[in-house]
Amino acid sequence: MLIKKAEYVISSPTVDVCPKPDRPEYAFIGRSNVGKSSLINMLCNNQKLAKTSISPGKTQNINHFAIESGKQKGPVDKWYLVDLPGYGYAKIAQTTRKAWTKMIEDYLRKRQNLLNVFVLIDSRHSPQKIDLEFVNELGTWQVPFTILFTKADKEKPGVVQRHVKEFFDEMLKTWQFLPQGLITSAATKQGREEILKLIADKNEAIKEEQAKSR
């Protein structure tokens, strides 16, 4: 997949004021400072698209980016990429944290054009309770998701692989089937083609389904 155009659209405080759900949508979420904005910028080949910060909690709304993609020549696919606030950031007021939690849950459960959620998990660490709790919530809500293990360039490959295995081993305690997982790095662009192919395949499946229903 070739990203032909990527531009910021709007930051929405609630799902009700998000853009019209007229195209496929893919959301990115993870713990604060997991490297979400950097990964989004890497995918779109635009280091200024999503705002990055060393301070956790930078993203506070539902941020929509309009993407146009396709092959070198041929039709263009139009879809939304969504940057969601990080979960689990404790250094904010409890009322704000509750508002963020409600906003994220409402979006994930109500947004009808949401095809997949990419859950970002820091590959440098062993399984974290908050990440496991979040993916379990997605399972309860029946929201399709893919796990992206980030910052692989900052740790030895063997350690990354061990942490990935440990995370899925923890999931197997309560899950019968595991979601897809990809190892990524915003610095080296590891995982970029796999993520874009997954999105392209889902976009194509939607187009085929719509053609059949006509």
WOTA-V195598 format. One record per helix or strand. SS is the DSSP state (H for helix, E for strand). FROM is the first residue (numbers start at 0). TO is the last residue. If there is no record, write none. Layout:
[[SS | FROM | TO] [SS | FROM | TO]]
This chain:
[[E | 1 | 11] [H | 14 | 16] [E | 23 | 30] [H | 35 | 43] [E | 61 | 69] [E | 76 | 82] [E | 86 | 86] [H | 93 | 109] [E | 113 | 121] [H | 128 | 140] [E | 144 | 149] [H | 151 | 153] [H | 156 | 170] [E | 180 | 182] [E | 184 | 184] [E | 189 | 189] [H | 191 | 212]]
